[in-house]
Amino acid sequence: MRARLSIYYSKKSCEIREISLKNKPLQFIELSPKGTVPVLEINGSHLIDESIDIVKWFLSKNDPHQLLLPCQEDNIEELIFLIDKDFKYHLDRYKYSSQHDISKKISHRDEAVKIVECIENKISESGYIFGNKISIYEICILPFIRQFRIADPIWFDKEFQCVKLKAILHEFINTEAFKVTMKKYKEWKSETDSAQYFPEI
Ligand SMILES: N[C@@H](CCC(=O)N[C@@H](CS)C(=O)NCC(=O)O)C(=O)O
């Protein structure tokens, strides 16, 4: 989702191949043996297989909203890796507790909350994580916060105390960027499938 958001905000477009993670096409594994999505192939020669690097690549081509501004002043990787690694670890065990250890569901939620509080504390009076508008932080982090809400929306809306983050999430899910990014694509199965583009042309 963060990769798609960066494409949207960069006003670029690319061919998109939606694959099933339960049935990864051979062409995908051959291209990227690591087997995670998203993967960006550039001109058939250069491959980027980390979402944060795809975000930076698109925004380095065109960044009309100056989403990369925090990169000049912050070590953005620090916060983003905290979300990608530690937060994601607890999120998965909270959201899919029945596939892990259901008795630890709430302790994973508590750990996730501690991490999110670091972000809440970074949100300034302006209501954003950096400066006075959305930046690379929001496009990289909010998709995970949205997943955190989906795990238990009633608890999130009523009990979760990070009010500034909740406000940004609420604003984000009502944006055109979010709606365009959420569009579902037909699963790609072979080279003979007709090409699909993001955003749609
Ligand atoms: N650090 C990677 C993580 C990517 C990742 O784990 N993606 C998940 C889907 S959201 C995946 O591809 N999982 C592999 C699988 O389920 O087989 C990135 O952000 O690019």
PDBQT file of the ligand as one rigid body, heavy atoms in Angstrom, charges set to zero:
ROOT
HETATM    1  N1  LIG A 301      10.240  -5.552   4.262  1.00  0.00    +0.000 N 
HETATM    2  C1  LIG A 301       9.382  -5.941   3.238  1.00  0.00    +0.000 C 
HETATM    3  C2  LIG A 301       8.261  -6.781   3.799  1.00  0.00    +0.000 C 
HETATM    4  C3  LIG A 301       7.356  -7.167   2.735  1.00  0.00    +0.000 C 
HETATM    5  C4  LIG A 301       6.407  -8.268   3.179  1.00  0.00    +0.000 C 
HETATM    6  O1  LIG A 301       6.634  -8.988   4.158  1.00  0.00    +0.000 OA
HETATM    7  N2  LIG A 301       5.342  -8.391   2.406  1.00  0.00    +0.000 N 
HETATM    8  C5  LIG A 301       4.396  -9.457   2.645  1.00  0.00    +0.000 C 
HETATM    9  C6  LIG A 301       3.030  -9.074   2.149  1.00  0.00    +0.000 C 
HETATM   10  S1  LIG A 301       2.425  -7.613   2.891  1.00  0.00    +0.000 SA
HETATM   11  C7  LIG A 301       4.872 -10.658   1.857  1.00  0.00    +0.000 C 
HETATM   12  O2  LIG A 301       5.239 -10.517   0.718  1.00  0.00    +0.000 OA
HETATM   13  N3  LIG A 301       4.905 -11.826   2.460  1.00  0.00    +0.000 N 
HETATM   14  C8  LIG A 301       5.371 -13.009   1.783  1.00  0.00    +0.000 C 
HETATM   15  C9  LIG A 301       4.427 -14.151   1.880  1.00  0.00    +0.000 C 
HETATM   16  O3  LIG A 301       3.351 -14.002   2.507  1.00  0.00    +0.000 OA
HETATM   17  O4  LIG A 301       4.736 -15.190   1.310  1.00  0.00    +0.000 OA
HETATM   18  C10 LIG A 301       8.863  -4.698   2.520  1.00  0.00    +0.000 C 
HETATM   19  O5  LIG A 301       8.260  -3.827   3.173  1.00  0.00    +0.000 OA
HETATM   20  O6  LIG A 301       9.048  -4.627   1.326  1.00  0.00    +0.000 OA
ENDROOT
TORSDOF 0
